[in-house]
Amino acid sequence: MTEDSFSLTELNRRVKDAIRDHLPESYWLRAETSDVRLNQNGHCYLEFVEKDAEKQHIVAKARGMIWSNVFQMLSAYFEAETGQAFTSGLNVLVRVMVDFHELYGYSLTVVDIEPSFTLGEIARSRQQVLRQLEEEGVLTLNRELELPELAQRIAVISSPTAAGYGDFCDQLARNPGGFAFYTKLFPAIMQGERSESSIIEALEQVFRYSHLFDAVAIIRGGGATSDLSCFDSYALAVNVAQFPLPVVSGIGHERDVTVLDHVAHTRAKTPTAVAEFFIGHITRTATELTDLEERLFNRTRSILQEEASQLHLLTKEVVHLSLLLVQKERAEVQQISDAMRHLLKQLMQSQLHYVESREQYLRMVSPANILKRGYTLTTRQGRIITSLQALLPDDVIETHFRDGVATSVVSALRSEPETEKNEKS
């Protein structure tokens, strides 16, 4: 055996001495926590890792531990400041002492922590997710959806045993307006490592029946505020942002606004506040409908009154016009009647004059009048004789004079020569 050879124990002890003698007592370390776990004595064991910024594979790793008395103090302080439990997957700034044990090797013992660094990393991560969603054009898609005026059919994503789910249902049922709400629970794990995938699966189930709902409520109540990391995930955010129904979030925290809250249609602080949002929305709709009904009734009544007034005026005008028309018609009838009487009078006078003239003519040409003028009238058997040819010898004839009748017998008949007729004529 050569003089400069060492046993493993001796070599590890020299390494331990060298670290203790040549390195500062403690360092501020930036790293990501992994495999965080507590043993039965309250000591915290974990790993610190560093990942490549682009490929995200681990480029460095070191074991770490926090003694129970230190862990109780640091974890309470960390959660109070960040609202986030000290768990795996966090980017932290911790003060560590470098230890090298002969049996257990290299490790880092945590003695202090800076919560503001983690808060900055959480905020940076959120902003990175939001920036990615904005670049993809989906950040405001759900907020741009129009919530139906009567949003009564609500798909609820929550843990069935969560107190917040019960509060949500009770608040809806006891709304002062007595409005009916129809809810359907789609169970999901709302905290822990499986929460992200569980909520996404519930959203996919709601999507299959999206035609049956007006909106989606993602609510979480009764859990620790430290279990919010899943609500900052890109995968959940992109699903909510592109969901075809308005999504209302109420995951029970006030100080931090998660990525889910940013992409949701509406953010409420608690499940009860989500219920109040739906109640308020439908109450406003009911108020608007009541106001519209009242305005419609008043306007209808006003129109009917106006029409009744117009009808009354028109009736008076019609009566007045009818009277004028009747008077006008009466005047025209009277005028026509007067004209007809005048024409009838003229016609009667004309006819009377005609009759009188004919009567006068008849009197003038009557046999009696002719006899008065010195003429005689010869008849035989009551028939007037106007021609000698109508007589025969021995015929008995009557000669009518102005003052009487003479009866004679024809003894001879003699015709007058033509020359005498001409001369007499």
ABEGO torsion letter per residue (X at the ends): XBAABBBAAAAAAAAAAAAAAABBABBBBBBBBBGBBBBAAGBBBBBBBBBBAAAGBBABBBBBBBBAAAAAAAAAAAAAAAGBBBBBGBBBBBBBBBBBBAAAEBBBBBABBBAAAAAAAAAAAAAAAAAAAAAAGAAAAAAABBBBABBABBBBBBBAABAAAAAAAAAAAABAAGBBBBBBBBBBBABEAAAAAAAAAAAAAAAAAAAABABBBBBBBGBBAABAAAAABAAAAAAAAABABBBBBBAGBAABBBAAAAABABBBABAAAAAAAAAAAAAAAAAAAAAAAAAAAAAAAAAAAAAAAAAAAAAAAAAAAAAAAAAAAAAAAAAAAAAAAAAAAAAAAAAAAAAAAAAAAAAAABAAAAAAAGBBBBBBGGBBBABAAABBBGBBBBBBBAAEBBBBBBABBBBBBAAAAAAAX
